[in-house]
Amino acid sequence: MPLSRNPEICAAELDGEMCLFNPENAEYLNLNGTGSSIWNLLDAPAELEELICNLQARYAVDAETCRHETEAFVAEALKRGMLTEAQPA
């Protein structure tokens, strides 16, 4: 299922990193460079595999590490309500 940004999240870029605010639970989250890349890649809904391929093309990282780190980030972002699973059209 495609992933997308939660449209309720307020986001701002500060010094190359994204700062997110979830007004539903008043939680802030600062994303590092890779997390910011994932957030930016999700400007439109995307499958996890698309994210992994794009990140591997951007960063010098092996496939296993990229998959593990991306899956961990996505799981945490879903848990915190920063990302959602997009509903098919």
Backbone atoms as SQL, in Angstrom:
CREATE TABLE atoms (id INTEGER PRIMARY KEY, chain TEXT, resi INTEGER, resn TEXT, atom TEXT, x REAL, y REAL, z REAL);
INSERT INTO atoms VALUES
  (1, 'A', 1, 'MET', 'N', 0.852, -1.178, 0.000),
  (2, 'A', 1, 'MET', 'CA', 0.000, 0.000, 0.000),
  (3, 'A', 1, 'MET', 'C', 0.896, 1.240, 0.000),
  (4, 'A', 2, 'PRO', 'N', 0.556, 2.226, -0.804),
  (5, 'A', 2, 'PRO', 'CA', 1.389, 3.430, -0.863),
  (6, 'A', 2, 'PRO', 'C', 1.416, 4.179, 0.471),
  (7, 'A', 3, 'LEU', 'N', 2.526, 4.814, 0.706),
  (8, 'A', 3, 'LEU', 'CA', 2.704, 5.661, 1.885),
  (9, 'A', 3, 'LEU', 'C', 2.529, 7.107, 1.467),
  (10, 'A', 4, 'SER', 'N', 2.051, 7.925, 2.390),
  (11, 'A', 4, 'SER', 'CA', 1.945, 9.353, 2.116),
  (12, 'A', 4, 'SER', 'C', 2.144, 10.132, 3.405),
  (13, 'A', 5, 'ARG', 'N', 2.410, 11.408, 3.235),
  (14, 'A', 5, 'ARG', 'CA', 2.499, 12.301, 4.383),
  (15, 'A', 5, 'ARG', 'C', 1.108, 12.462, 4.987),
  (16, 'A', 6, 'ASN', 'N', 1.056, 12.599, 6.298),
  (17, 'A', 6, 'ASN', 'CA', -0.196, 12.959, 6.952),
  (18, 'A', 6, 'ASN', 'C', -0.447, 14.429, 6.605),
  (19, 'A', 7, 'PRO', 'N', -1.563, 14.753, 5.951),
  (20, 'A', 7, 'PRO', 'CA', -1.796, 16.137, 5.536),
  (21, 'A', 7, 'PRO', 'C', -1.970, 17.113, 6.698),
  (22, 'A', 8, 'GLU', 'N', -2.184, 16.611, 7.904),
  (23, 'A', 8, 'GLU', 'CA', -2.339, 17.478, 9.072),
  (24, 'A', 8, 'GLU', 'C', -0.997, 17.943, 9.638),
  (25, 'A', 9, 'ILE', 'N', 0.091, 17.327, 9.200),
  (26, 'A', 9, 'ILE', 'CA', 1.415, 17.636, 9.744),
  (27, 'A', 9, 'ILE', 'C', 1.918, 18.962, 9.196),
  (28, 'A', 10, 'CYS', 'N', 2.430, 19.790, 10.089),
  (29, 'A', 10, 'CYS', 'CA', 3.081, 21.039, 9.707),
  (30, 'A', 10, 'CYS', 'C', 4.568, 20.738, 9.563),
  (31, 'A', 11, 'ALA', 'N', 5.172, 21.159, 8.465),
  (32, 'A', 11, 'ALA', 'CA', 6.579, 20.862, 8.213),
  (33, 'A', 11, 'ALA', 'C', 7.311, 22.124, 7.790),
  (34, 'A', 12, 'ALA', 'N', 8.552, 22.241, 8.258),
  (35, 'A', 12, 'ALA', 'CA', 9.412, 23.354, 7.867),
  (36, 'A', 12, 'ALA', 'C', 10.841, 22.845, 7.772),
  (37, 'A', 13, 'GLU', 'N', 11.569, 23.356, 6.780),
  (38, 'A', 13, 'GLU', 'CA', 12.969, 22.972, 6.629),
  (39, 'A', 13, 'GLU', 'C', 13.844, 23.993, 7.345),
  (40, 'A', 14, 'LEU', 'N', 14.725, 23.489, 8.213),
  (41, 'A', 14, 'LEU', 'CA', 15.650, 24.331, 8.961),
  (42, 'A', 14, 'LEU', 'C', 17.046, 23.749, 8.821),
  (43, 'A', 15, 'ASP', 'N', 17.956, 24.492, 8.221),
  (44, 'A', 15, 'ASP', 'CA', 19.341, 24.050, 8.044),
  (45, 'A', 15, 'ASP', 'C', 19.436, 22.678, 7.387),
  (46, 'A', 16, 'GLY', 'N', 18.630, 22.439, 6.358),
  (47, 'A', 16, 'GLY', 'CA', 18.697, 21.194, 5.609),
  (48, 'A', 16, 'GLY', 'C', 17.992, 20.015, 6.245),
  (49, 'A', 17, 'GLU', 'N', 17.352, 20.217, 7.386),
  (50, 'A', 17, 'GLU', 'CA', 16.618, 19.143, 8.042),
  (51, 'A', 17, 'GLU', 'C', 15.165, 19.569, 8.202),
  (52, 'A', 18, 'MET', 'N', 14.285, 18.590, 8.170),
  (53, 'A', 18, 'MET', 'CA', 12.864, 18.875, 8.318),
  (54, 'A', 18, 'MET', 'C', 12.465, 18.815, 9.787),
  (55, 'A', 19, 'CYS', 'N', 11.645, 19.767, 10.180),
  (56, 'A', 19, 'CYS', 'CA', 11.058, 19.796, 11.514),
  (57, 'A', 19, 'CYS', 'C', 9.555, 19.621, 11.311),
  (58, 'A', 20, 'LEU', 'N', 9.001, 18.566, 11.926),
  (59, 'A', 20, 'LEU', 'CA', 7.586, 18.251, 11.767),
  (60, 'A', 20, 'LEU', 'C', 6.843, 18.477, 13.075),
  (61, 'A', 21, 'PHE', 'N', 5.606, 18.924, 12.964),
  (62, 'A', 21, 'PHE', 'CA', 4.752, 19.109, 14.132),
  (63, 'A', 21, 'PHE', 'C', 3.410, 18.456, 13.848),
  (64, 'A', 22, 'ASN', 'N', 2.986, 17.591, 14.759),
  (65, 'A', 22, 'ASN', 'CA', 1.691, 16.925, 14.657),
  (66, 'A', 22, 'ASN', 'C', 0.730, 17.628, 15.613),
  (67, 'A', 23, 'PRO', 'N', -0.209, 18.425, 15.103),
  (68, 'A', 23, 'PRO', 'CA', -1.120, 19.157, 15.982),
  (69, 'A', 23, 'PRO', 'C', -2.100, 18.258, 16.736),
  (70, 'A', 24, 'GLU', 'N', -2.287, 17.029, 16.263),
  (71, 'A', 24, 'GLU', 'CA', -3.211, 16.111, 16.935),
  (72, 'A', 24, 'GLU', 'C', -2.712, 15.698, 18.313),
  (73, 'A', 25, 'ASN', 'N', -1.376, 15.575, 18.457),
  (74, 'A', 25, 'ASN', 'CA', -0.821, 15.167, 19.754),
  (75, 'A', 25, 'ASN', 'C', 0.275, 16.115, 20.244),
  (76, 'A', 26, 'ALA', 'N', 0.440, 17.250, 19.572),
  (77, 'A', 26, 'ALA', 'CA', 1.428, 18.269, 19.937),
  (78, 'A', 26, 'ALA', 'C', 2.850, 17.721, 19.967),
  (79, 'A', 27, 'GLU', 'N', 3.153, 16.784, 19.093),
  (80, 'A', 27, 'GLU', 'CA', 4.482, 16.172, 19.046),
  (81, 'A', 27, 'GLU', 'C', 5.321, 16.795, 17.931),
  (82, 'A', 28, 'TYR', 'N', 6.582, 17.093, 18.278),
  (83, 'A', 28, 'TYR', 'CA', 7.568, 17.567, 17.313),
  (84, 'A', 28, 'TYR', 'C', 8.484, 16.420, 16.947),
  (85, 'A', 29, 'LEU', 'N', 8.980, 16.447, 15.720),
  (86, 'A', 29, 'LEU', 'CA', 9.943, 15.450, 15.275),
  (87, 'A', 29, 'LEU', 'C', 10.917, 16.127, 14.332),
  (88, 'A', 30, 'ASN', 'N', 12.198, 16.037, 14.643),
  (89, 'A', 30, 'ASN', 'CA', 13.235, 16.568, 13.768),
  (90, 'A', 30, 'ASN', 'C', 13.813, 15.420, 12.959),
  (91, 'A', 31, 'LEU', 'N', 13.850, 15.584, 11.640),
  (92, 'A', 31, 'LEU', 'CA', 14.363, 14.551, 10.758),
  (93, 'A', 31, 'LEU', 'C', 15.787, 14.877, 10.339),
  (94, 'A', 32, 'ASN', 'N', 16.645, 13.854, 10.331),
  (95, 'A', 32, 'ASN', 'CA', 17.996, 14.050, 9.821),
  (96, 'A', 32, 'ASN', 'C', 17.940, 14.117, 8.296),
  (97, 'A', 33, 'GLY', 'N', 19.084, 14.152, 7.652),
  (98, 'A', 33, 'GLY', 'CA', 19.132, 14.274, 6.197),
  (99, 'A', 33, 'GLY', 'C', 18.395, 13.169, 5.473),
  (100, 'A', 34, 'THR', 'N', 18.585, 11.935, 5.911),
  (101, 'A', 34, 'THR', 'CA', 17.915, 10.811, 5.260),
  (102, 'A', 34, 'THR', 'C', 16.413, 10.851, 5.516),
  (103, 'A', 35, 'GLY', 'N', 16.021, 11.130, 6.746),
  (104, 'A', 35, 'GLY', 'CA', 14.598, 11.259, 7.055),
  (105, 'A', 35, 'GLY', 'C', 13.959, 12.382, 6.254),
  (106, 'A', 36, 'SER', 'N', 14.698, 13.477, 6.097),
  (107, 'A', 36, 'SER', 'CA', 14.206, 14.595, 5.288),
  (108, 'A', 36, 'SER', 'C', 14.034, 14.176, 3.834),
  (109, 'A', 37, 'SER', 'N', 14.966, 13.364, 3.334),
  (110, 'A', 37, 'SER', 'CA', 14.844, 12.857, 1.956),
  (111, 'A', 37, 'SER', 'C', 13.583, 12.017, 1.802),
  (112, 'A', 38, 'ILE', 'N', 13.317, 11.151, 2.772),
  (113, 'A', 38, 'ILE', 'CA', 12.107, 10.326, 2.714),
  (114, 'A', 38, 'ILE', 'C', 10.871, 11.223, 2.721),
  (115, 'A', 39, 'TRP', 'N', 10.843, 12.204, 3.607),
  (116, 'A', 39, 'TRP', 'CA', 9.705, 13.129, 3.677),
  (117, 'A', 39, 'TRP', 'C', 9.501, 13.812, 2.322),
  (118, 'A', 40, 'ASN', 'N', 10.590, 14.290, 1.721),
  (119, 'A', 40, 'ASN', 'CA', 10.491, 14.977, 0.436),
  (120, 'A', 40, 'ASN', 'C', 10.066, 14.033, -0.686),
  (121, 'A', 41, 'LEU', 'N', 10.540, 12.787, -0.651),
  (122, 'A', 41, 'LEU', 'CA', 10.132, 11.807, -1.662),
  (123, 'A', 41, 'LEU', 'C', 8.637, 11.510, -1.576),
  (124, 'A', 42, 'LEU', 'N', 8.062, 11.706, -0.411),
  (125, 'A', 42, 'LEU', 'CA', 6.636, 11.441, -0.221),
  (126, 'A', 42, 'LEU', 'C', 5.774, 12.668, -0.508),
  (127, 'A', 43, 'ASP', 'N', 6.293, 13.565, -1.335),
  (128, 'A', 43, 'ASP', 'CA', 5.499, 14.696, -1.805),
  (129, 'A', 43, 'ASP', 'C', 4.251, 14.172, -2.521),
  (130, 'A', 44, 'ALA', 'N', 4.396, 13.001, -3.114),
  (131, 'A', 44, 'ALA', 'CA', 3.273, 12.252, -3.689),
  (132, 'A', 44, 'ALA', 'C', 3.342, 10.848, -3.103),
  (133, 'A', 45, 'PRO', 'N', 2.217, 10.166, -2.943),
  (134, 'A', 45, 'PRO', 'CA', 2.252, 8.815, -2.377),
  (135, 'A', 45, 'PRO', 'C', 3.231, 7.916, -3.137),
  (136, 'A', 46, 'ALA', 'N', 3.911, 7.051, -2.389),
  (137, 'A', 46, 'ALA', 'CA', 4.899, 6.149, -2.984),
  (138, 'A', 46, 'ALA', 'C', 4.926, 4.838, -2.211),
  (139, 'A', 47, 'GLU', 'N', 5.261, 3.787, -2.902),
  (140, 'A', 47, 'GLU', 'CA', 5.436, 2.476, -2.283),
  (141, 'A', 47, 'GLU', 'C', 6.781, 2.442, -1.562),
  (142, 'A', 48, 'LEU', 'N', 6.882, 1.597, -0.564),
  (143, 'A', 48, 'LEU', 'CA', 8.128, 1.432, 0.181),
  (144, 'A', 48, 'LEU', 'C', 9.278, 1.093, -0.760),
  (145, 'A', 49, 'GLU', 'N', 9.044, 0.219, -1.730),
  (146, 'A', 49, 'GLU', 'CA', 10.100, -0.175, -2.671),
  (147, 'A', 49, 'GLU', 'C', 10.620, 1.023, -3.460),
  (148, 'A', 50, 'GLU', 'N', 9.732, 1.946, -3.840),
  (149, 'A', 50, 'GLU', 'CA', 10.146, 3.155, -4.550),
  (150, 'A', 50, 'GLU', 'C', 11.072, 3.995, -3.677),
  (151, 'A', 51, 'LEU', 'N', 10.710, 4.138, -2.404),
  (152, 'A', 51, 'LEU', 'CA', 11.546, 4.906, -1.480),
  (153, 'A', 51, 'LEU', 'C', 12.931, 4.294, -1.380),
  (154, 'A', 52, 'ILE', 'N', 12.980, 2.984, -1.207),
  (155, 'A', 52, 'ILE', 'CA', 14.258, 2.295, -1.047),
  (156, 'A', 52, 'ILE', 'C', 15.124, 2.484, -2.289),
  (157, 'A', 53, 'CYS', 'N', 14.554, 2.315, -3.469),
  (158, 'A', 53, 'CYS', 'CA', 15.315, 2.491, -4.717),
  (159, 'A', 53, 'CYS', 'C', 15.841, 3.918, -4.847),
  (160, 'A', 54, 'ASN', 'N', 14.997, 4.900, -4.542),
  (161, 'A', 54, 'ASN', 'CA', 15.425, 6.300, -4.617),
  (162, 'A', 54, 'ASN', 'C', 16.536, 6.604, -3.624),
  (163, 'A', 55, 'LEU', 'N', 16.423, 6.080, -2.419),
  (164, 'A', 55, 'LEU', 'CA', 17.449, 6.336, -1.405),
  (165, 'A', 55, 'LEU', 'C', 18.764, 5.666, -1.776),
  (166, 'A', 56, 'GLN', 'N', 18.712, 4.451, -2.324),
  (167, 'A', 56, 'GLN', 'CA', 19.939, 3.783, -2.753),
  (168, 'A', 56, 'GLN', 'C', 20.623, 4.574, -3.855),
  (169, 'A', 57, 'ALA', 'N', 19.857, 5.207, -4.727),
  (170, 'A', 57, 'ALA', 'CA', 20.435, 6.011, -5.799),
  (171, 'A', 57, 'ALA', 'C', 21.076, 7.288, -5.255),
  (172, 'A', 58, 'ARG', 'N', 20.552, 7.817, -4.165),
  (173, 'A', 58, 'ARG', 'CA', 21.069, 9.066, -3.591),
  (174, 'A', 58, 'ARG', 'C', 22.267, 8.869, -2.671),
  (175, 'A', 59, 'TYR', 'N', 22.272, 7.763, -1.946),
  (176, 'A', 59, 'TYR', 'CA', 23.284, 7.553, -0.912),
  (177, 'A', 59, 'TYR', 'C', 24.093, 6.295, -1.204),
  (178, 'A', 60, 'ALA', 'N', 25.325, 6.304, -0.788),
  (179, 'A', 60, 'ALA', 'CA', 26.194, 5.130, -0.938),
  (180, 'A', 60, 'ALA', 'C', 25.885, 4.162, 0.199),
  (181, 'A', 61, 'VAL', 'N', 24.888, 3.316, -0.015),
  (182, 'A', 61, 'VAL', 'CA', 24.453, 2.387, 1.026),
  (183, 'A', 61, 'VAL', 'C', 24.062, 1.072, 0.361),
  (184, 'A', 62, 'ASP', 'N', 24.368, -0.026, 1.040),
  (185, 'A', 62, 'ASP', 'CA', 24.008, -1.326, 0.478),
  (186, 'A', 62, 'ASP', 'C', 22.506, -1.563, 0.639),
  (187, 'A', 63, 'ALA', 'N', 21.988, -2.476, -0.173),
  (188, 'A', 63, 'ALA', 'CA', 20.545, -2.721, -0.238),
  (189, 'A', 63, 'ALA', 'C', 19.969, -3.157, 1.104),
  (190, 'A', 64, 'GLU', 'N', 20.656, -4.045, 1.807),
  (191, 'A', 64, 'GLU', 'CA', 20.138, -4.556, 3.080),
  (192, 'A', 64, 'GLU', 'C', 20.034, -3.456, 4.129),
  (193, 'A', 65, 'THR', 'N', 21.079, -2.643, 4.242),
  (194, 'A', 65, 'THR', 'CA', 21.070, -1.541, 5.209),
  (195, 'A', 65, 'THR', 'C', 19.992, -0.524, 4.852),
  (196, 'A', 66, 'CYS', 'N', 19.894, -0.193, 3.585),
  (197, 'A', 66, 'CYS', 'CA', 18.895, 0.782, 3.140),
  (198, 'A', 66, 'CYS', 'C', 17.491, 0.283, 3.464),
  (199, 'A', 67, 'ARG', 'N', 17.220, -0.965, 3.165),
  (200, 'A', 67, 'ARG', 'CA', 15.897, -1.535, 3.440),
  (201, 'A', 67, 'ARG', 'C', 15.600, -1.510, 4.941),
  (202, 'A', 68, 'HIS', 'N', 16.548, -1.975, 5.737),
  (203, 'A', 68, 'HIS', 'CA', 16.346, -2.037, 7.190),
  (204, 'A', 68, 'HIS', 'C', 16.078, -0.645, 7.767),
  (205, 'A', 69, 'GLU', 'N', 16.919, 0.322, 7.410),
  (206, 'A', 69, 'GLU', 'CA', 16.783, 1.676, 7.958),
  (207, 'A', 69, 'GLU', 'C', 15.503, 2.361, 7.469),
  (208, 'A', 70, 'THR', 'N', 15.155, 2.156, 6.208),
  (209, 'A', 70, 'THR', 'CA', 13.942, 2.776, 5.667),
  (210, 'A', 70, 'THR', 'C', 12.699, 2.176, 6.309),
  (211, 'A', 71, 'GLU', 'N', 12.676, 0.860, 6.444),
  (212, 'A', 71, 'GLU', 'CA', 11.535, 0.208, 7.096),
  (213, 'A', 71, 'GLU', 'C', 11.382, 0.674, 8.537),
  (214, 'A', 72, 'ALA', 'N', 12.501, 0.833, 9.247),
  (215, 'A', 72, 'ALA', 'CA', 12.448, 1.294, 10.638),
  (216, 'A', 72, 'ALA', 'C', 11.913, 2.724, 10.711),
  (217, 'A', 73, 'PHE', 'N', 12.393, 3.595, 9.822),
  (218, 'A', 73, 'PHE', 'CA', 11.924, 4.980, 9.806),
  (219, 'A', 73, 'PHE', 'C', 10.426, 5.035, 9.514),
  (220, 'A', 74, 'VAL', 'N', 9.998, 4.315, 8.491),
  (221, 'A', 74, 'VAL', 'CA', 8.589, 4.329, 8.095),
  (222, 'A', 74, 'VAL', 'C', 7.709, 3.799, 9.228),
  (223, 'A', 75, 'ALA', 'N', 8.121, 2.724, 9.867),
  (224, 'A', 75, 'ALA', 'CA', 7.340, 2.162, 10.975),
  (225, 'A', 75, 'ALA', 'C', 7.180, 3.182, 12.100),
  (226, 'A', 76, 'GLU', 'N', 8.261, 3.860, 12.450),
  (227, 'A', 76, 'GLU', 'CA', 8.203, 4.865, 13.519),
  (228, 'A', 76, 'GLU', 'C', 7.343, 6.056, 13.102),
  (229, 'A', 77, 'ALA', 'N', 7.483, 6.510, 11.862),
  (230, 'A', 77, 'ALA', 'CA', 6.696, 7.649, 11.379),
  (231, 'A', 77, 'ALA', 'C', 5.206, 7.309, 11.311),
  (232, 'A', 78, 'LEU', 'N', 4.881, 6.075, 10.937),
  (233, 'A', 78, 'LEU', 'CA', 3.479, 5.640, 10.943),
  (234, 'A', 78, 'LEU', 'C', 2.944, 5.609, 12.374),
  (235, 'A', 79, 'LYS', 'N', 3.743, 5.066, 13.282),
  (236, 'A', 79, 'LYS', 'CA', 3.344, 4.974, 14.691),
  (237, 'A', 79, 'LYS', 'C', 3.081, 6.357, 15.286),
  (238, 'A', 80, 'ARG', 'N', 3.900, 7.332, 14.912),
  (239, 'A', 80, 'ARG', 'CA', 3.759, 8.695, 15.436),
  (240, 'A', 80, 'ARG', 'C', 2.729, 9.520, 14.676),
  (241, 'A', 81, 'GLY', 'N', 2.161, 8.958, 13.623),
  (242, 'A', 81, 'GLY', 'CA', 1.141, 9.669, 12.863),
  (243, 'A', 81, 'GLY', 'C', 1.680, 10.671, 11.872),
  (244, 'A', 82, 'MET', 'N', 2.969, 10.632, 11.584),
  (245, 'A', 82, 'MET', 'CA', 3.559, 11.564, 10.630),
  (246, 'A', 82, 'MET', 'C', 3.297, 11.113, 9.186),
  (247, 'A', 83, 'LEU', 'N', 3.240, 9.806, 8.984),
  (248, 'A', 83, 'LEU', 'CA', 2.925, 9.223, 7.684),
  (249, 'A', 83, 'LEU', 'C', 1.641, 8.418, 7.810),
  (250, 'A', 84, 'THR', 'N', 0.999, 8.196, 6.685),
  (251, 'A', 84, 'THR', 'CA', -0.188, 7.353, 6.631),
  (252, 'A', 84, 'THR', 'C', -0.052, 6.397, 5.453),
  (253, 'A', 85, 'GLU', 'N', -0.846, 5.355, 5.488),
  (254, 'A', 85, 'GLU', 'CA', -0.929, 4.472, 4.334),
  (255, 'A', 85, 'GLU', 'C', -2.025, 5.026, 3.442),
  (256, 'A', 86, 'ALA', 'N', -1.636, 5.422, 2.239),
  (257, 'A', 86, 'ALA', 'CA', -2.574, 6.056, 1.314),
  (258, 'A', 86, 'ALA', 'C', -3.620, 5.058, 0.861),
  (259, 'A', 87, 'GLN', 'N', -4.826, 5.522, 0.751),
  (260, 'A', 87, 'GLN', 'CA', -5.915, 4.679, 0.264),
  (261, 'A', 87, 'GLN', 'C', -5.896, 4.681, -1.263),
  (262, 'A', 88, 'PRO', 'N', -6.085, 3.523, -1.875),
  (263, 'A', 88, 'PRO', 'CA', -6.114, 3.470, -3.343),
  (264, 'A', 88, 'PRO', 'C', -7.245, 4.342, -3.892),
  (265, 'A', 89, 'ALA', 'N', -7.006, 4.912, -5.048),
  (266, 'A', 89, 'ALA', 'CA', -8.021, 5.796, -5.664),
  (267, 'A', 89, 'ALA', 'C', -9.162, 5.000, -6.249);
